Amino acid sequence: MVVRLLEPGDYGLFAMTQVVLVALNFLNGHSFATSLIQADKVDERRIGQVFAMLLMLNTVLAAGQLLMAPIAADYYNQPQVEVMLRVQALIFFTTPFIAMPTALLSRRLEFRSQGLANMVGAVAGAVTALVMAWFDYGVWALVIAPIVGFASRAMVLTYAARLLVWPVFDMRGAGDLITFGGALTICQLFWIIQSQSDIFIAGRHFDLHDLGLYSEALFLTLIVTGRFLPPINEVAYPAYAEVHKAGRSIAPYFITTLRTVLMVTAPIYVGLALVADEAVYTLFGPKWTEMAPLVAGLALAMPLMALQIVCSPATNAMSKPGAYLMTNGFGAVLFPVLFLTAVNAGPMGLVHAWWFGAPALLLFTLAVTLPKIGARWTDLFSALLPGLLATLAMAMVVLWVKPALPPMPAPLVLVVVGTLGAATYLGVLLTIARPALREIRAFIFHRDLEPA
C-alpha cells in the first residue's frame, strides 16, 4: 500500500541513504553481543562489558553519520540526502537495546519473545509508513518508519530479557569476546560491501526513477530471504552451538536446514519469476510495471543466495569464523566487480550480474563450509534433489498453462496459476519426498531441528 502511494523516485532517494546507513551499521557491535551466545560462561561483568561496547560504538557511529551526511549528499548530488541521514542517525541509539537482549534470549533459546518483539516493531513501522505516505509526507514515510520500528522492538526486547545491568567500561578479561566479535565484524564489513555495492555504484549512473525501480525490485525479491532466513539463522546458531558442545556432528542438521530452505524458497522465487508481470501489477500498481523484468530476473538468483545465507551459523557455532570471513571476503570482491562491469547496461545489467555472482558465491561457500563441518557433497545433493525436481515440474506446468489461459485480470491470473503451481509442487513432493514435507511442517510449527 505504501509503494502504491509513493513514487519510484522516493525509493531511489531512500536507497541512497541506505548505503551510508548500512555501511556504518556493520560497526554497531552486534557481533560482540553475538559472541555471548557461543561463550562457555557468561556473568554479569561480561554482559556489562558488551553493553558498554555497544553504547560506545553506536554513539560514535551516530556522530560519524552526522559528519558524513553532507559528503554523501555531494556524492549523489542530492541535497535532501543530508537531512535524511541526519535524522536516520537516531537508529544507532536503539541498537544496544536490540543486540544485547537478543543475544541473551538466544543464549537461553528463548525465541518467542524475540518473535513478539519483531512483530511489534514490524507493525509499528508499517503503520507509521502507511499513515505518513497517506498524508503525503513522501520519502519521509520511509525515513521515519524504521526509527519507530526499531525503537518499538528495542523496548519489547529489553523488557523480555530483563536487561537490568550497568555498562562496564573496564575491558580487562574480555579478550576472547573482542576477538570473536571482531572477526564477525570484519565478516559483516565484507557482507555490506557485497550487498550495498550495487546501489552505491548505480547511484552515480542511474536517475532516481531507474534507481527506484531497481531498488524496489531488489526489495521485493529479498522479502523472503530478509524475513524467512534471519529467524532460521537466529535459531540455528545457538542450536548448532549446543550440538557442537555436546560432541555431536553438525553436518546432518546443516543439510536438513539447507534442504528445508530450498524447498520453501525455490518454488516461491521461481513462481515469482514466472508471474512477475501479474505480481507487480497487482501488488504495486500500473506505475511500477517497468519493474517486472527486473523482478523476474532477480528472482531466479535468489534461491541460490538463500542457501548461501544460511551456511554461516554452522561454522560460527564451531568457533570457526574464518570460514565466514573467507566467503564474505570472496563476495565482497566478486559482486562489486560484476556490478562495475554491468552498470553501463542499466538496471538489467545489474540483474545479469546477479546471475553470475549468486551461483559463484554459493559454490565457493559450500566448498569452504562442507569440509569444516564434515559434510559430503553427495549427501547435500541427495537432500536437495527432491526440491529441485518438484520446482522444475512446477515451472514446466506453469509455462505450459499460462499462455493458454483466456484474457483475465492480473489478480485472477495469479490465483489460477499460483494454485496450479502450488498443487503441482506439493503433488510431486508427496510422490517422491513425503518425509521431507513432514520435516518442513515440524520445522515451521515446532521449531525442531531434526537431522537429515
TAWO-V760921 format. One record per residue. RES is the residue in one letter. PHI is phi as a letter, one per 40 degrees, with the letter a starting at -180 (999 if undefined). D_FIRST is the distance of its C-alpha to the first C-alpha in Angstrom with 1 decimal. Layout:
# TAWO-V760921
RES:PHI:D_FIRST
RES:PHI:D_FIRST
This chain:
# TAWO-V760921
M:999:0.0
V:c:3.8
V:c:5.4
R:c:5.2
L:c:6.5
L:c:8.9
E:b:11.8
P:d:13.6
G:c:16.3
D:c:14.4
Y:c:13.9
G:c:17.5
L:c:18.7
F:c:17.1
A:c:18.6
M:c:21.9
T:c:22.0
Q:c:21.1
V:c:24.3
V:c:26.4
L:c:24.7
V:c:24.9
A:c:28.4
L:c:29.7
N:c:28.0
F:c:30.3
L:c:33.1
N:c:31.4
G:g:34.1
H:d:31.9
S:c:34.5
F:c:37.3
A:c:35.6
T:c:35.2
S:c:38.9
L:c:39.6
I:c:38.3
Q:c:41.0
A:c:43.7
D:c:46.7
K:b:47.2
V:b:45.0
D:b:46.4
E:c:45.3
R:c:46.7
R:c:44.6
I:c:41.4
G:c:42.4
Q:c:43.1
V:c:39.7
F:c:38.0
A:c:40.1
M:d:39.1
L:c:35.4
L:c:36.0
M:c:38.1
L:c:36.0
N:c:32.7
T:c:34.5
V:c:35.9
L:c:32.6
A:c:31.0
A:c:34.0
G:c:33.8
Q:c:30.3
L:c:31.3
L:c:34.2
M:c:32.3
A:d:29.6
P:c:31.7
I:c:32.9
A:c:29.5
A:c:28.6
D:c:31.9
Y:c:31.2
Y:c:28.0
N:f:29.3
Q:b:26.2
P:d:27.5
Q:c:24.1
V:d:24.1
E:c:27.0
V:c:25.4
M:c:22.3
L:c:24.6
R:c:26.7
V:c:24.0
Q:c:22.7
A:c:26.4
L:c:25.7
I:d:24.1
F:c:27.6
F:c:29.0
T:c:26.9
T:d:28.1
P:d:31.5
F:c:30.1
I:b:27.8
A:c:30.2
M:c:33.3
P:c:32.2
T:c:30.4
A:c:33.6
L:c:35.7
L:c:33.6
S:c:33.6
R:c:37.4
R:c:37.8
L:f:35.4
E:b:33.3
F:b:29.7
R:c:28.5
S:c:28.2
Q:c:26.4
G:c:23.8
L:c:23.4
A:c:23.1
N:c:20.4
M:c:18.4
V:c:19.0
G:c:18.0
A:c:14.8
V:c:13.8
A:c:15.1
G:c:13.4
A:c:9.9
V:c:10.6
T:c:12.2
A:c:9.6
L:c:7.1
V:c:10.4
M:c:11.7
A:c:9.0
W:c:9.3
F:c:13.0
D:g:13.2
Y:c:14.4
G:f:13.2
V:c:14.2
W:c:15.5
A:c:12.2
L:c:12.7
V:c:16.3
I:c:16.6
A:d:14.1
P:c:16.4
I:c:19.4
V:c:18.3
G:c:17.4
F:c:20.8
A:c:22.8
S:c:21.6
R:c:22.4
A:c:25.8
M:c:26.9
V:c:26.4
L:c:28.1
T:c:30.9
Y:c:31.7
A:c:31.6
A:c:33.9
R:f:36.2
L:c:36.4
L:b:39.4
V:b:41.2
W:c:42.4
P:c:41.9
V:b:45.0
F:c:45.6
D:c:48.8
M:c:47.8
R:c:51.1
G:g:50.8
A:b:47.2
G:d:48.2
D:c:46.9
L:c:43.4
I:c:43.3
T:c:44.5
F:c:42.0
G:c:39.1
G:c:40.2
A:c:40.2
L:c:36.7
T:c:35.7
I:c:37.2
C:d:35.3
Q:c:32.0
L:d:33.1
F:c:33.7
W:c:30.3
I:c:28.6
I:d:30.7
Q:c:29.7
S:c:25.9
Q:b:25.5
S:c:28.1
D:c:26.0
I:c:23.7
F:d:26.9
I:c:28.8
A:c:26.2
G:c:25.4
R:c:28.9
H:b:28.8
F:c:25.4
D:c:23.9
L:c:20.6
H:c:18.9
D:c:20.4
L:c:20.0
G:c:16.2
L:c:16.2
Y:c:18.5
S:c:16.9
E:c:13.4
A:c:15.5
L:c:17.4
F:c:14.5
L:c:13.3
T:c:17.0
L:c:17.8
I:d:15.3
V:c:18.2
T:c:20.9
G:c:19.1
R:b:18.4
F:c:21.2
L:c:24.1
P:d:24.4
P:c:25.1
I:c:27.6
N:c:29.3
E:c:29.4
V:c:31.2
A:c:33.3
Y:d:34.8
P:c:36.6
A:c:37.4
Y:d:39.0
A:c:40.8
E:c:42.3
V:c:43.4
H:c:45.0
K:c:46.8
A:c:48.2
G:g:49.8
R:b:47.8
S:c:46.3
I:c:42.5
A:d:42.6
P:c:42.0
Y:c:39.1
F:c:37.6
I:c:38.0
T:c:36.4
T:c:33.3
L:c:33.0
R:c:33.5
T:c:30.8
V:c:28.3
L:c:29.2
M:c:29.1
V:c:25.6
T:c:24.0
A:d:26.1
P:c:25.0
I:c:21.3
Y:c:21.6
V:c:24.2
G:c:22.2
L:c:19.1
A:c:21.6
L:c:23.0
V:b:19.9
A:d:17.9
D:d:17.8
E:c:16.4
A:c:13.9
V:c:12.5
Y:c:12.6
T:c:10.9
L:c:8.0
F:b:7.7
G:g:9.5
P:c:13.1
K:c:13.2
W:b:12.7
T:c:15.4
E:c:18.0
M:c:16.5
A:d:17.5
P:c:21.1
L:c:20.2
V:c:18.1
A:c:21.0
G:c:23.6
L:c:22.1
A:c:21.5
L:c:25.3
A:c:26.2
M:c:24.1
P:d:26.3
L:c:29.1
M:c:27.3
A:c:26.3
L:c:30.1
Q:c:31.1
I:c:28.9
V:c:30.4
C:c:34.0
S:c:34.5
P:d:34.8
A:c:37.9
T:c:40.0
N:c:38.7
A:c:39.8
M:c:43.2
S:f:43.4
K:b:43.3
P:c:40.6
G:d:42.6
A:c:40.9
Y:c:37.4
L:c:38.8
M:c:40.2
T:c:37.1
N:c:34.8
G:c:37.5
F:c:37.6
G:c:33.9
A:c:34.1
V:c:36.6
L:c:35.4
F:c:31.8
P:d:32.6
V:c:35.5
L:c:33.4
F:c:30.7
L:c:33.4
T:c:35.0
A:b:32.0
V:c:30.1
N:c:32.1
A:c:30.8
G:g:27.3
P:d:24.1
M:c:25.6
G:c:28.6
L:c:26.7
V:c:25.4
H:c:29.1
A:c:30.0
W:c:27.9
W:c:29.9
F:c:33.0
G:c:32.0
A:c:30.3
P:c:33.4
A:c:35.8
L:c:34.3
L:c:34.2
L:c:37.8
F:c:39.0
T:c:37.3
L:c:38.8
A:c:42.1
V:c:42.2
T:c:40.8
L:d:42.6
P:c:46.1
K:c:45.4
I:b:44.2
G:g:46.8
A:b:44.5
R:b:45.6
W:c:43.8
T:c:45.1
D:c:43.7
L:c:40.3
F:c:40.4
S:c:41.6
A:c:38.8
L:c:36.1
L:d:37.7
P:d:36.5
G:c:32.8
L:c:33.5
L:c:35.4
A:c:32.9
T:c:30.1
L:c:32.5
A:c:33.3
M:c:29.6
A:c:29.1
M:c:32.2
V:c:31.3
V:c:27.9
L:c:29.5
W:c:32.2
V:c:30.2
K:d:27.1
P:c:29.2
A:c:31.2
L:c:28.3
P:c:28.6
P:d:26.0
M:a:23.0
P:d:19.2
A:d:17.2
P:c:15.5
L:c:19.2
V:d:20.5
L:c:18.2
V:c:19.6
V:c:23.1
V:c:23.4
G:c:21.6
T:c:23.9
L:c:26.9
G:c:26.2
A:c:25.7
A:c:28.8
T:c:30.8
Y:c:29.8
L:c:30.7
G:c:33.8
V:c:35.2
L:c:34.7
L:c:36.4
T:c:39.2
I:b:39.8
A:a:38.2
R:d:37.9
P:c:38.7
A:c:35.8
L:c:33.4
R:c:35.0
E:c:34.8
I:c:31.0
R:c:30.7
A:c:33.0
F:c:31.3
I:c:27.9
F:c:29.2
H:b:32.3
R:g:31.7
D:c:35.2
L:b:36.2
E:c:38.9
P:c:40.7
A:c:40.8
